[in-house]
Amino acid sequence: MKNKMWFKGKKYGYGFTPSSIEGWLVVAAAMSLIIYFAKMDNVVYVGLTTLVLIYISYTKGPKPKWRWG
């Protein structure tokens, strides 16, 4: 269970979508933090939170590639 994928590749396009409860929790936490920091007008923390979400998606998901369905 150590290598469980939290995200799966999108059917069309480039990117990931949550596929487990851990993935959904990460996305929910990131969105909450982004909204909170945006209301505080703190663009740096919004960017850092986005980068952390992208990093987690890449490490806990499949190899990124363009998908045609």
C-alpha positions as CSV (number, residue, x, y, z in Angstrom):
1,M,0.0,0.0,0.0
2,K,3.0,2.3,0.2
3,N,2.9,3.1,-3.5
4,K,-0.8,3.8,-3.7
5,M,-1.7,6.4,-6.4
6,W,-3.6,9.4,-5.0
7,F,-4.1,10.8,-8.4
8,K,-4.8,9.4,-11.9
9,G,-4.2,10.8,-15.3
10,K,-7.0,12.7,-16.9
11,K,-8.8,11.0,-19.8
12,Y,-8.3,13.9,-22.1
13,G,-5.5,16.5,-21.9
14,Y,-2.6,16.9,-19.6
15,G,-2.9,16.7,-15.8
16,F,-4.3,14.7,-12.9
17,T,-7.5,14.2,-11.1
18,P,-7.9,12.8,-7.5
19,S,-8.6,9.1,-7.4
20,S,-8.5,8.3,-3.7
21,I,-9.6,9.9,-0.4
22,E,-6.0,11.1,0.2
23,G,-6.0,12.9,-3.2
24,W,-9.3,14.6,-2.5
25,L,-8.1,15.7,1.0
26,V,-4.9,17.2,-0.5
27,V,-7.0,19.1,-3.1
28,A,-9.5,20.3,-0.5
29,A,-6.7,21.5,1.8
30,A,-4.9,23.3,-1.0
31,M,-8.1,25.0,-2.2
32,S,-8.9,26.1,1.4
33,L,-5.4,27.6,1.8
34,I,-5.5,29.2,-1.6
35,I,-8.8,30.9,-0.8
36,Y,-7.6,32.0,2.6
37,F,-4.3,33.4,1.3
38,A,-6.1,35.1,-1.6
39,K,-8.4,36.9,0.8
40,M,-5.3,38.1,2.7
41,D,-3.8,39.4,-0.7
42,N,-0.8,37.2,-0.1
43,V,0.2,36.2,-3.6
44,V,3.4,34.5,-2.6
45,Y,1.7,32.0,-0.4
46,V,-1.0,31.3,-3.1
47,G,1.9,30.5,-5.4
48,L,3.7,28.3,-2.9
49,T,0.5,26.4,-2.1
50,T,-0.1,25.8,-5.8
51,L,3.5,24.5,-6.2
52,V,3.1,22.1,-3.3
53,L,-0.1,20.8,-4.8
54,I,1.6,20.2,-8.2
55,Y,4.6,18.5,-6.5
56,I,2.3,16.1,-4.5
57,S,0.4,15.4,-7.7
58,Y,3.5,14.5,-9.6
59,T,4.9,12.3,-6.8
60,K,1.6,10.5,-6.0
61,G,0.3,10.1,-9.6
62,P,1.3,8.4,-12.8
63,K,3.9,9.8,-15.2
64,P,2.5,12.9,-16.8
65,K,1.7,12.8,-20.5
66,W,-0.8,14.1,-23.0
67,R,-3.9,11.8,-23.3
68,W,-6.3,11.6,-26.1
69,G,-8.9,9.3,-24.5
